[in-house]
Amino acid sequence: CQCTAAMAAFSAGATFVLVEKYSARAFWGQVQKYRATITECIPMMIRTLMVQPPSANDRQHCLREVMFYLNLSEQEKDAFCECFSVRLLTSYGMTETIVGIIGDRPGDKRRWPSIGRAGFCYEAEIRDDHNRPLPAGELGEICIKGVPGKTIFKEYFLNPKATAKVLEADGWLHTGDTGYRDEEGFFYFVDRRCNMIKRGGENVSCVELENIIAAHPKIQDIVVVGIKDSIRDEAIKAFVVLNEGETLSEEEFFRFCEQNMAKFKVPSYLEIRKDLPRNCSGKIIRKNLK
């Protein structure tokens, strides 16, 4: 996400501020200090900002827009916009695309839960397992077309087999993500294919469950993973971080899940942690929890 912010700022001749470490308590003070007008946030940052004690700094700032990345529920998005009087802009991308390549275009009306439309100089399609384009409304793989070495990555270093697996000669990149589009070209992200849990013949989206569970008022952060199950292929396990000073019983947690999702999607296990493992970009390292 730093590439997206940096390249946009440099292209516009704007000031770019990169702080050494994110702090929810210091965030709005930093925004005021540098008179920032646009910033980027990952879901963890959005959620931790929402649970901070109310402050006069919450609205006494110049920030107009916050670009965010997956995954936030619609309730979280609406609450954040109302609380801090800013506009949230969606952005979808990955390391191979260098920057966000699907998102909210200038002038587009908010269409949550859509992740937006393909950016200028890019093309996007939904394709089936045989690499055929799918019509609007059908679920498939999100594929992006750019210029290798310019607008998307050129290759995996010294790994031509891995490159050929995801990047076609004409510039089409297979993201490995599941989604669909509507008739007007707005795209909708469902989940990373590698994050889909196979449970007793059903495919369960980790993102869907995380968005539902994140709405619990005691929960600050959440990740769902699939773990091996000898009977149902995979069982669902939820790892949660609670808001400061809160306690949550298993009975309360599972009751909340049963009331808000289909029975086969209810997690089998719960683990409450002080934090979740993250990489240098702030993304949760799921493999460390399996």
C-alpha positions in Angstrom: 0.0 0.0 0.0 3.0 2.3 0.5 3.7 2.2 -3.2 0.1 3.3 -4.0 0.4 6.3 -1.7 4.0 7.2 -2.6 3.5 7.0 -6.4 0.3 9.1 -6.3 1.9 11.7 -4.1 5.1 11.9 -6.3 3.1 12.1 -9.5 1.0 15.0 -8.2 4.0 16.8 -6.6 2.4 16.4 -3.2 4.1 16.0 0.2 4.4 12.3 1.3 4.6 11.5 5.0 5.8 8.0 6.0 5.8 7.5 9.8 8.0 4.8 11.3 5.2 3.0 13.2 1.4 3.1 13.3 -0.2 4.2 16.5 -4.0 4.5 16.9 -3.5 7.0 19.8 -1.1 9.2 17.8 -2.8 8.9 14.4 -5.1 12.0 14.5 -2.4 14.1 16.1 0.0 13.2 13.2 -2.8 14.0 10.7 -3.1 17.4 12.2 0.6 18.0 12.5 1.3 17.3 8.8 -2.0 18.6 7.6 -2.6 15.4 5.7 -5.6 15.4 3.3 -5.5 11.8 2.0 -4.2 8.6 3.7 -4.2 4.8 3.4 -5.4 2.3 6.0 -5.6 -1.4 6.4 -8.6 -2.9 8.3 -6.7 -3.3 11.5 -6.0 0.5 11.5 -9.7 1.3 10.9 -10.8 -0.9 13.7 -8.3 0.3 16.3 -9.1 4.0 15.5 -12.8 3.2 16.1 -12.2 1.9 19.6 -10.1 4.9 20.8 -11.7 7.2 23.4 -13.5 10.2 21.7 -11.2 13.2 21.2 -11.6 16.7 19.7 -8.9 15.7 17.2 -11.4 13.2 15.7 -13.0 15.9 13.5 -10.5 18.8 13.8 -8.4 17.7 10.8 -7.9 18.3 7.1 -8.3 14.7 6.1 -10.8 14.3 3.2 -10.4 10.7 2.1 -9.0 7.4 3.4 -8.1 4.7 0.9 -8.6 1.3 2.5 -7.9 -2.3 1.6 -9.9 -5.5 2.3 -11.7 -6.4 4.5 -14.3 -4.2 6.2 -18.0 -4.8 6.7 -20.5 -2.2 5.5 -21.3 -1.4 9.1 -17.7 -0.6 9.9 -17.3 1.6 6.8 -20.5 3.6 7.6 -19.5 4.0 11.3 -16.0 5.2 10.4 -17.2 7.7 7.8 -19.8 9.1 10.3 -17.4 9.2 13.3 -14.5 11.0 11.6 -16.3 12.8 8.8 -14.1 11.4 6.0 -14.8 9.5 2.8 -13.6 5.9 2.4 -12.3 4.8 -1.0 -11.8 1.2 -1.8 -8.7 -0.1 -3.4 -7.9 -3.7 -4.6 -4.5 -4.9 -5.7 -1.5 -7.1 -4.7 2.2 -7.1 -4.9 2.1 -8.3 -8.5 0.1 -5.2 -9.5 2.4 -2.8 -7.8 -0.5 -0.5 -6.8 -4.2 -0.8 -6.4 -5.8 -1.4 -9.8 -9.5 -1.7 -9.0 -11.1 0.9 -6.9 -13.4 3.9 -6.6 -12.9 6.3 -9.5 -13.3 10.1 -9.0 -17.0 10.9 -9.2 -18.2 7.3 -8.7 -21.0 7.0 -6.2 -20.4 4.7 -3.2 -21.5 1.2 -4.1 -20.5 -1.0 -1.1 -19.6 -3.9 -1.0 -18.2 -3.3 -4.5 -14.4 -2.9 -4.6 -14.9 -0.5 -7.6 -14.0 -0.5 -11.2 -10.8 -1.2 -13.1 -8.5 1.8 -13.1 -7.4 3.7 -16.2 -4.9 1.8 -18.4 -6.1 -1.6 -16.9 -8.7 -4.2 -17.9 -10.4 -6.6 -15.6 -12.5 -9.7 -16.2 -14.0 -12.6 -14.3 -12.9 -16.0 -15.7 -13.9 -19.6 -15.1 -11.6 -22.5 -14.4 -11.1 -22.9 -18.2 -9.9 -19.3 -18.5 -13.1 -18.2 -20.3 -14.6 -14.8 -19.5 -17.8 -15.0 -17.4 -20.9 -12.7 -17.7 -22.1 -10.4 -15.0 -23.2 -12.0 -11.8 -21.2 -15.2 -12.1 -18.5 -16.2 -9.6 -15.0 -16.8 -10.9 -11.4 -15.7 -10.8 -10.6 -12.0 -10.9 -8.1 -11.4 -13.8 -6.3 -8.1 -14.5 -4.6 -7.0 -17.7 -1.7 -4.6 -17.6 1.7 -4.0 -19.2 4.3 -6.4 -17.7 7.3 -4.5 -16.3 5.4 -1.2 -16.4 1.9 -1.3 -14.9 2.1 -4.8 -13.4 5.1 -7.0 -12.4 7.4 -8.4 -15.1 8.2 -11.8 -13.5 9.0 -13.7 -10.4 12.8 -13.5 -9.9 14.5 -16.6 -11.3 11.2 -18.5 -11.3 9.8 -18.7 -14.9 7.5 -21.6 -14.0 5.8 -19.6 -11.3 5.5 -16.6 -13.6 4.0 -18.6 -16.4 1.4 -20.0 -14.0 -0.1 -16.6 -13.2 0.9 -14.2 -16.1 -0.1 -14.7 -19.7 2.0 -13.5 -22.6 -0.5 -10.8 -23.5 -0.4 -9.3 -20.0 -3.4 -11.0 -18.3 -2.6 -11.7 -14.6 -4.5 -14.4 -12.7 -4.9 -13.1 -9.2 -6.1 -16.3 -7.5 -9.0 -14.3 -6.0 -12.7 -15.1 -6.3 -15.2 -12.5 -7.2 -17.8 -11.3 -9.7 -18.9 -8.1 -11.5 -22.2 -6.4 -12.1 -23.6 -5.1 -15.4 -22.0 -1.7 -15.0 -18.5 -3.0 -14.5 -18.2 -2.8 -10.7 -16.3 -5.7 -9.2 -17.0 -7.6 -6.0 -14.4 -9.5 -4.0 -15.4 -12.7 -2.3 -12.2 -14.2 -1.0 -8.7 -15.3 -1.8 -9.0 -18.8 -3.3 -6.4 -20.1 -0.9 -8.6 -18.8 2.0 -11.7 -20.6 1.0 -12.5 -23.3 3.6 -13.8 -26.6 2.4 -16.2 -27.9 5.0 -18.3 -31.0 4.4 -18.8 -30.3 0.7 -19.4 -26.6 1.2 -17.1 -23.7 0.4 -16.9 -21.1 3.1 -15.4 -17.7 2.7 -13.1 -16.6 5.5 -13.8 -12.9 4.6 -17.5 -13.3 4.9 -17.2 -14.8 8.4 -14.7 -12.2 9.5 -16.9 -9.4 8.4 -19.8 -10.8 10.4 -17.8 -11.5 13.5 -16.1 -8.1 13.4 -19.5 -6.6 14.1 -19.5 -7.9 17.6 -19.0 -4.9 19.9 -16.4 -6.6 22.1 -14.1 -7.7 19.2 -11.3 -5.4 17.9 -9.7 -7.8 15.4 -10.6 -11.2 13.8 -9.2 -13.8 11.5 -10.7 -17.1 10.5 -8.8 -20.1 9.2 -9.5 -23.6 8.2 -7.8 -26.4 10.2 -7.6 -30.1 9.3 -10.7 -32.2 10.2 -10.8 -35.9 9.7 -14.5 -35.9 9.0 -15.4 -32.6 7.3 -12.1 -31.9 5.5 -11.7 -28.7 7.4 -13.0 -27.2 10.6 -13.4 -23.4 11.1 -11.3 -21.7 13.8 -11.7 -18.1 14.8 -8.8 -16.1 16.4 -10.0 -12.8 18.0 -8.5 -9.8 19.7 -10.8 -8.1 22.2 -11.2 -4.4 22.8 -9.3 -3.3 25.9 -10.9 -4.3 29.1 -13.5 -6.7 27.5 -14.1 -10.4 28.2 -15.9 -12.8 25.9 -17.1 -16.3 26.8 -17.3 -19.1 24.3 -21.0 -19.3 24.9 -21.5 -15.7 24.0 -19.3 -15.9 20.9 -20.9 -19.0 19.5 -24.4 -17.7 20.2 -23.6 -14.5 18.2 -22.3 -16.6 15.3 -25.4 -18.9 15.3 -27.6 -15.8 15.2 -25.8 -14.2 12.3 -24.7 -17.0 9.9 -25.7 -20.3 8.4 -25.2 -23.3 10.7 -22.5 -24.9 8.6 -20.5 -21.6 8.7 -20.4 -21.3 12.5 -16.8 -21.8 13.7 -16.0 -24.9 15.7 -13.2 -23.3 17.7 -12.4 -20.0 19.3 -9.0 -18.7 20.5 -8.7 -15.3 22.1 -5.3 -13.6 21.7 -3.6 -10.4 22.6 -2.6 -9.8 19.0 -2.5 -11.5 15.6 0.7 -12.3 13.6 1.4 -9.7 10.9 4.0 -9.1 8.3 5.8 -5.8 7.7 2.8 -4.5 5.7 0.4 -5.2 8.5 -1.3 -8.1 6.8 -2.2 -11.1 8.9 0.0 -14.1 8.4 -2.6 -16.9 8.3 -0.2 -19.8 7.9 1.2 -19.0 11.3 -2.3 -19.8 12.8 -2.9 -23.1 11.1 
